[in-house]
Amino acid sequence: MKDRTRQAVSAGRFPWRAPLGYINIGGKDGPNIKPDSERAALITRAFQLVATGRYKKADVLRIVTDEGLKTARGKSLTPQTFQALLKNPLYAGWVTLPSDESFLPVKGLHEPIVSQELFDRVQDVLAGRKPSGTPKRKYNPELPLKCLIRCGVCETPITGGFVKGRSKKYGHYWCRKCHAVKSTKETLESEFVTHLQRLRPTKRTSADFPKIAAKVWAARQGDTEKQLNRLSVRLEDEKRRRRAILDSMLARTISPERFKEEDEESCASISVIEEEIRTVNAARGTMDAFVRFAELQVMDIAAAWQIAGPEQRQRVQNLLFQDGLNYVPGAGILNRSNSSLFSILESTLSKDGMLASPTGFEPVLSP
């Protein structure tokens, strides 16, 4: 029975009685639980209220209880049961094996009731970390490949997140659309380092690299200016929209509740655009500094990425692979186009093989 349970969990199924918010369904293939139409929405609401950081758990429990959240036997949830519910990663789409602490959480086949982002925000609140007033950034320093790699099957950018075990957090990357990509943080980042190790130029190539790097830098700076212009236009449009919302409220053409909702949405959009502008500006630097970095690190770009800080890692990734990378299960990481810095370098110099071809599997370094 233990072996069968482990096999079921490893396949993404939940081989026990469905928890509150889900109901069991039959079938040997696919998910064996689905959201309960009566309780799932109330559980989502409980997560949303807790995530704001403005309510105590007891108050949230009272609110959702008054709105109809009860156990299968029609009883109110105890504070202990409610606490366990908020910490259960099953609601974010993960299945675990409680009897084995070393078992890594698996992305389940069932439909999540809450998003990974909402689940993570609730865990922060429960741990005493107040939620930030600005929207969560797309770039997460702990999951650097989240903004770089796309699913090689459906072209969807992969997402990532952490699931908390009994003693530590486990990082994962996956495709939110077709689920073809399912990888642990350690595995995918090790494959990325191996990919970087295969992109070392020869000594002959590296001698001409600073000149090519300067050319690429100049072109990239032009792209940065265009990006800043686009962001500035978006920012002004959003500010005008917010002023129009305020005018509508003053003219009493919308209700105060509607005004508050739309104003919060507009503020969030403005914060996101301003954060993007700050990120673009932070990535700008002098050409001399860039060329010095190229001269020092081009012979071992994998090591450069591993020792770099979060912002530097993002810059290295964007510099090397402007259009990102594809990941195909079984085939590994593939270049999406010829826009990478090494591809430009190879085409700009001679065609007689400037890049050192791999001589076999490179040793996988711990990221």
N, C-alpha and C positions, 0 to 999 in steps of 0.2 A: 504493500500500500504506500509506503514511503517513496519507493522508486517511481510508482505511477504518479504520485502527487508531484514529485520533482519534475518528471517529464511533462506533466500538464502545465506547470508553472513556467518551465523553460520554453514552452510553445506559446506562452502569452495568455493562457487560460486561467480562470480562477476556480479551482476545484473544491470549493466549499460552499456553504450556504451564503447567498448574496447578502452583503451588508445593507444597512439602511440607505435607501436611495436607489438601490438596484433590485432587480428580480431575476431569478434563475430562468434560463430558457434551455430547451433541449438541443440535441445535435452533437455529433462527435467532432465536427469540424467548425472552425470559426469561433466567435465569442460565445460563451455560455452564460453571460449575464448581460442585461441591458438596463438603461435608466428606467426607474419607476416614474411613470407619468404623474403620480400624485405627490411624490416627495422630492424628486430630483431638483426641481426648480427652487424649492425651499432651502435645500442644501447649498445650491449655488448662491442664493441670496445670503445665507449665513456667512459663506466665505467672503462675499463682497462687502458685507457690513464690517466684518472683522478686519479686512484689508485696509479699510479707511483709517484705522487707528483711533477713531473718535468714539468707539463704543467699548465698554467692558464686555468680556465674554458672557457674563451673567445677563447683561442687558440684551445682547444678541440672542442668547438662548431664549429669553423671555419673549422677544419679538417674534422669532420664528415659531415658537410654541403657540403663541396666540394666533399666528397665521395658519396653524394646522399641522406642524411637524410633530408627528408622534411615532412611536415604535410600531412594529407589526401587530402588537397586542393592544395598541391604542393608548399606551402610557407615555407620559412626558419623559424626555431624556434627562438623565442625571448630569450634573456638571462634569463628572469623570468621563461619561460616555461621549459627551459633546467635545471634550478636549481630545479624546482619542480620534473622533471623527475628523476634526480639523487637522490632525497630524497624519492621517492615513493617505499615503501616496496613490492608493487605488483610485481615488476620485480625480486625480490628474492623469490617469491612464497607465499606471504602473502596477505590476504584480510582484510580490515578494514571497520569500519562504521564511516565515518567522522562526521556524525550528533550526535554521542554519544561518548564522550571522555572516558567514563567508560568501553566501549566495548573493550574486549581484542582481539588483532589481532588473526586471525585464519589461520592455514596453508591451503592454497588454493588447489583446485583440478587441477588448470592449471599448465602448465610446466613453470618453472622459466626461465628467460632469462639470469640471472646472478646468481652465487653461493652466498650463505650467507656470506662466507668469503670475496668475492670480494665486496659485498654490504657494509659490515662492514668497510672495508678498505676505501672505498669512503666516508663514513660518517665521519671517522676520519680525512680525508684530508679536507673535507668541514668545519669541526669544528676547523681546524687549527693545528691538531696534525699530525706532519710529520710521514710518514710511516717508519717503522724500516727496516734496511738493512738486518736483519736476518729473516728467514721464521717464520711464526706464529706458536707458540708451540701448540701441540695437547692438552695439558692440560691448561684449562682456569680456574683460581681460582674462577671466578664468576659462573662457571658451573661445579662443582666438580664431578658430576655423569657422565659426558660425557665420561670419559675414563674408567668407571667401569661397567656400565649396558649395557646389550645386549637386543635386541628385542626378546621376547620369542617365536615369530612366525617364524621369518626367521633367527635368530641368528646374525643379523647385529648389530654392536655396535651403540648405539644411538648417535645422534649428538645433538647440541644445538645452540642457538643463541638468540639475542635480537632484538626486533622490537621497534622502537621509536614511542611512542604516542605523543600526543600534549604536555604533561607535564612530562612524565617519560618513562623509558624503561621497556619493558615487556619480561621476560625470558621464553623460551620454550625449551622442549626436544622433539625429534621426531625420528622415524626411517626413514632414507632417502631412504630405499629400498621398503618396503611394506606399510609404513605409518600406521601400526597397532598401534604403540605407538605414541600418541599425548598427551602431558601433559604440563601443566604450570610448571615453575621452582618450585613454592611454593608447588604444589601438590605432585610432585615426591619426592622432598627432604623431605617433611613431612612423606611420606610413608617410606622413607629410615630410618629416625630417629625412626619411630615406629618399623621397622624391627630390628634395633639395640637394642631397649629397650627389645625385646623378647630374646635377647642373653645373659642375665645376668646369670652367674653361681651361684650356691649356696655357702654358706660360706665354706662348706666342700671342694668344688671344688677349691675355690679361695686360700685355704691354700696351695694346691699343684701347683698352677698356675705358680709361678716363675720358678720352675724346668722345667715344660713343656715349658714355654716361652723361657728358655735358650736353650732347645733342638731345638725348632723351629727356634730360631735365628741362631744357628749354621748351620742348614740346609739351611736357607735362605741366609746366607752369602756365602755359597758355590755356590748357584745359582747366586749370584751377581758377583762372580769372573768369572763364565762362561759367563755371559752376557757382562762383561767388555772385556773379550777376544774376543768375537764375534764382538763387536763394534769396537775394535782396528783393527781387520782384515778388516772390512768393510771400516774403515777410510783410511787404507793404500791402499786398492784397489782403492778407489775413488781418492786419491792423485796421484796414478800412472796413472789413467785415465785422470786426468787433465794435467799431464805432457805430455801424449801422444797427447792430443788435441793441446797443445802448439807446440809440435814437428811438427805436421801436418800443423799448420799455418806457421811455419818457413820454412817448405819444400814446402809451397804453394800448398799443395794438397787439401786444403779446402779454401773457400773464407773467407775474414775478417768478413762478416756478419754471416756466419755459425759458425766461431770460437767464435764470441761474444756470440751467442745464446747458444752454447754447454758449453762454459766456465762459463756463468752465471748459467746454470743448475747444473754444477759440483760444483760450489761454494756453491750453495744453499744446495746440498746434503751433502757437507762437514760440513756446519754450522749445519744442522739437526743432523748429527751423533755426532758432538762435543757437542751439547746441550744435547743429550741423555747421553753421557758419564758424563757430569757435573751433570745431574740429578741423575744418578746412584751413583756417588761418594758422592753427597750431602746426599743421603739416608743412607749411611754407618755411623755407629756410634759404640759406645762401647756396649758390652753386658750388662755391669752393668747399663748403662743409660736406656737401653731397659727394663731390668727387673724391675728397679725402676718405670718406667712408667707403666708397667703391674701391679705391686702391687698397685699403687695409683689409676689407672683408670679402672681396669677390672670390678669393681662392677657397674660402670655406663658408659659403653663405648659410649652410645648415647650422654651423656653430654660431654664426652671428645671430640667427633667429632664436636659437636656444638661450643665449645669454642676454638678449635684448629685453628691455622693459616692455610693459603693455603697449604704450603708444609707439615705441620703436618697432615692435613686432608688426603692428598694423601698417606702419609705413613700409616696412620691408615687403610685406605681403602685397600691398597695393602697387609698389614699385615693380616687383617681379611679375605679378600676374594681374594686369589691369582689368581683364574680363573674368577673373576668377578661374576656378578649376572645377572639373567634373569628378565625381567619385562613382565608380561602377563596382558593385559587389563582385568579387572574384577577379576583376581586372585591375582594381586599385585606382589611384589618382591619375587623371589624364588632363592634358592641357586643353582648354576650351578653344583657343584660337592661337594665332601667331603674334599676339600683342604683348607677350611677356618680354621682359628686358633681354633675356638670353636669346630669344628668337630674333629680336631686332639686331642684337650683336652678331648673331650667326649670319643673318642675311646681309648685313652691312659690310662684313669682311669677306673673305673669299669663300668659295663653295667647296673647298677641299677638306671639309671636316675640321672646323675650329674647336668644336666642343668635344671634350673627352667622352667617348661612349662608355657606358657602364660595362664592367668586366664580370658581372655577376651580382649577386645580392649583397648590397652594402650592409655592414653591421647596423642594427637598429639601436639608436641611442635613446636613452630615457629622456623624454621631453621635459 
